[in-house]
Amino acid sequence: MDGLAARYEALKEKVSERWAEFAELMKFVETETEYLTAPASTKFHLCKEGGLLEHSVNVAETLLKLKATLAPEISDESCVVVALLHDLGKVGMPNNPLYLKNSPDSKWKQPYYWNKDLVYLNVPIRSLYLIASRFPLKEEEAQAIVYHDGQYVEDNRSVAMRETPLTLLLQYADTWSSMVLEK
């Protein structure tokens, strides 16, 4: 098992309270979507095969470090769940990925482009859509996933000053991972 796979498996083992449901969700995610191979973005951080998994693992590890110092009362399980799944919507739908690879002779300079054949849902809403019927999210976890982009997304202004500690920590772990660790 390579280093990333070992880190990923170690994180999944931190989910115990809802293990059966989580294992079922992750089986779906790993076998019926592009989660293990999708890029993290079309042209920015970890824009490469497997980038989404690497980003999700980075966010989970960073979130656990922040949580240990700032909010030890938050469960490791909730941290792992929201971190590994916050960008799940980037997989698109089963057999219909969100990010498609540009051909080398494409006029576009970016390696991937957005699949316009999918019904439009922003990434956090698509994440919830994929998770909701398979896994019992807690309210705080749902908020963290939906608002993980923080102040960078106009739609998120409605939650300003009402974020839970988990949401704030996920926002920072995501930003730190994409802008510092993944440069």
PLY file of the C-alpha trace (Angstrom):
ply
format ascii 1.0
element vertex 183
property float x
property float y
property float z
element edge 182
property int vertex1
property int vertex2
end_header
0.00 0.00 0.00
1.44 3.38 -0.97
1.72 6.29 1.45
-1.48 8.06 0.39
-3.53 4.85 0.51
-2.19 4.05 4.00
-3.02 7.57 5.23
-6.52 7.28 3.76
-7.18 3.89 5.37
-5.91 5.14 8.76
-8.35 8.06 8.58
-11.31 5.84 7.72
-10.53 3.70 10.77
-11.31 6.71 12.99
-15.00 6.34 12.15
-16.45 3.93 14.71
-19.84 5.15 15.98
-21.40 4.96 12.49
-18.97 2.46 11.00
-21.48 0.23 9.16
-23.14 3.15 7.37
-19.78 4.81 6.67
-18.31 1.61 5.26
-21.32 1.23 2.96
-21.04 4.86 1.80
-17.32 4.55 1.15
-17.83 1.31 -0.78
-20.23 3.21 -3.05
-17.87 6.20 -3.28
-14.81 4.08 -4.08
-16.40 1.65 -6.54
-19.16 3.60 -8.29
-17.66 7.11 -8.55
-14.38 8.70 -9.59
-13.39 9.51 -5.97
-10.08 7.66 -6.07
-9.00 9.05 -9.46
-10.70 12.46 -9.90
-8.63 15.65 -9.83
-9.20 18.15 -7.03
-9.84 20.95 -9.54
-9.87 21.69 -13.26
-6.79 23.92 -13.23
-5.79 24.86 -9.68
-4.71 22.74 -6.69
-3.97 19.06 -7.32
-5.25 19.20 -10.87
-4.12 15.65 -11.54
-5.41 12.12 -11.41
-6.00 11.19 -7.77
-5.88 14.84 -6.69
-9.28 14.73 -4.99
-8.28 11.83 -2.74
-4.96 13.50 -1.89
-6.71 16.78 -1.10
-9.35 15.07 1.04
-6.67 13.25 3.05
-4.68 16.47 3.49
-7.78 18.30 4.71
-8.63 15.48 7.16
-5.14 15.38 8.65
-5.00 19.18 8.94
-8.47 19.33 10.47
-7.54 16.74 13.10
-4.45 18.78 14.06
-6.50 21.98 14.37
-9.22 20.22 16.31
-6.73 18.76 18.79
-5.54 22.24 19.69
-8.62 24.41 19.30
-11.67 22.20 19.85
-10.80 18.82 21.35
-14.46 18.27 22.21
-15.27 17.69 18.52
-15.06 14.00 17.66
-12.36 12.65 15.38
-15.18 10.84 13.59
-16.98 14.05 12.62
-13.69 15.58 11.47
-12.88 12.62 9.25
-16.40 12.42 7.82
-16.58 16.08 6.80
-13.00 16.28 5.57
-13.10 13.16 3.42
-16.53 14.05 2.02
-16.54 17.87 1.79
-15.67 17.79 -1.93
-17.42 14.53 -2.83
-19.55 16.45 -5.33
-16.42 16.79 -7.48
-16.90 13.16 -8.53
-20.05 14.07 -10.46
-22.42 11.11 -10.57
-21.81 7.38 -10.95
-20.54 6.74 -14.50
-20.73 10.48 -15.25
-17.75 12.41 -13.82
-17.83 16.14 -13.09
-14.34 16.79 -14.44
-13.44 15.54 -17.90
-9.91 15.42 -19.29
-9.08 17.85 -22.10
-7.32 16.35 -25.09
-3.67 17.37 -25.48
-4.51 19.29 -28.67
-7.38 21.20 -27.04
-7.47 24.98 -27.46
-8.05 25.20 -23.69
-4.94 25.35 -21.56
-6.42 23.66 -18.50
-6.08 19.88 -18.10
-9.76 19.28 -17.18
-13.10 20.88 -17.93
-16.53 20.86 -16.28
-18.95 18.21 -17.59
-21.89 20.23 -18.91
-24.01 17.09 -19.38
-24.59 16.88 -15.63
-27.49 18.69 -14.01
-25.91 21.72 -12.35
-25.45 21.42 -8.60
-22.65 23.23 -6.81
-20.05 20.93 -5.28
-21.28 21.09 -1.65
-24.90 20.46 -2.62
-23.90 17.56 -4.90
-21.82 16.23 -1.99
-24.87 16.24 0.28
-26.98 14.69 -2.49
-24.54 11.78 -2.81
-24.19 11.31 0.95
-27.72 11.88 2.28
-29.42 8.65 1.24
-26.48 6.51 2.35
-25.15 8.02 5.55
-26.67 9.78 8.60
-24.93 13.16 8.78
-25.24 15.20 11.95
-26.50 18.78 11.54
-23.06 20.22 12.28
-21.50 17.94 9.65
-24.04 18.99 7.02
-23.36 22.67 7.76
-19.61 22.11 7.55
-19.88 20.40 4.16
-22.26 22.99 2.67
-20.29 26.02 3.89
-16.72 24.67 3.74
-15.68 27.35 1.21
-16.41 30.06 3.78
-16.25 33.65 2.67
-15.00 32.70 -0.79
-18.48 31.87 -2.05
-21.25 34.45 -2.29
-23.96 31.91 -1.39
-22.29 31.38 1.99
-23.06 34.82 3.38
-26.27 33.54 4.98
-24.30 31.47 7.50
-21.91 34.29 8.47
-21.51 34.51 12.24
-23.56 31.31 12.69
-20.91 28.77 11.77
-20.32 25.91 14.16
-16.74 25.28 15.32
-16.60 22.26 12.97
-17.51 24.46 10.00
-14.86 27.03 10.86
-12.19 24.39 11.33
-13.08 22.67 8.04
-12.97 26.02 6.23
-9.48 26.67 7.49
-8.21 23.11 6.97
-9.48 23.20 3.37
-7.91 26.60 2.70
-4.62 25.66 4.37
-4.42 22.40 2.44
-5.18 23.88 -0.97
-3.14 27.07 -0.61
-0.16 25.94 1.46
0.29 22.15 1.48
-0.70 21.57 -2.14
1.29 24.37 -3.82
0 1
1 2
2 3
3 4
4 5
5 6
6 7
7 8
8 9
9 10
10 11
11 12
12 13
13 14
14 15
15 16
16 17
17 18
18 19
19 20
20 21
21 22
22 23
23 24
24 25
25 26
26 27
27 28
28 29
29 30
30 31
31 32
32 33
33 34
34 35
35 36
36 37
37 38
38 39
39 40
40 41
41 42
42 43
43 44
44 45
45 46
46 47
47 48
48 49
49 50
50 51
51 52
52 53
53 54
54 55
55 56
56 57
57 58
58 59
59 60
60 61
61 62
62 63
63 64
64 65
65 66
66 67
67 68
68 69
69 70
70 71
71 72
72 73
73 74
74 75
75 76
76 77
77 78
78 79
79 80
80 81
81 82
82 83
83 84
84 85
85 86
86 87
87 88
88 89
89 90
90 91
91 92
92 93
93 94
94 95
95 96
96 97
97 98
98 99
99 100
100 101
101 102
102 103
103 104
104 105
105 106
106 107
107 108
108 109
109 110
110 111
111 112
112 113
113 114
114 115
115 116
116 117
117 118
118 119
119 120
120 121
121 122
122 123
123 124
124 125
125 126
126 127
127 128
128 129
129 130
130 131
131 132
132 133
133 134
134 135
135 136
136 137
137 138
138 139
139 140
140 141
141 142
142 143
143 144
144 145
145 146
146 147
147 148
148 149
149 150
150 151
151 152
152 153
153 154
154 155
155 156
156 157
157 158
158 159
159 160
160 161
161 162
162 163
163 164
164 165
165 166
166 167
167 168
168 169
169 170
170 171
171 172
172 173
173 174
174 175
175 176
176 177
177 178
178 179
179 180
180 181
181 182
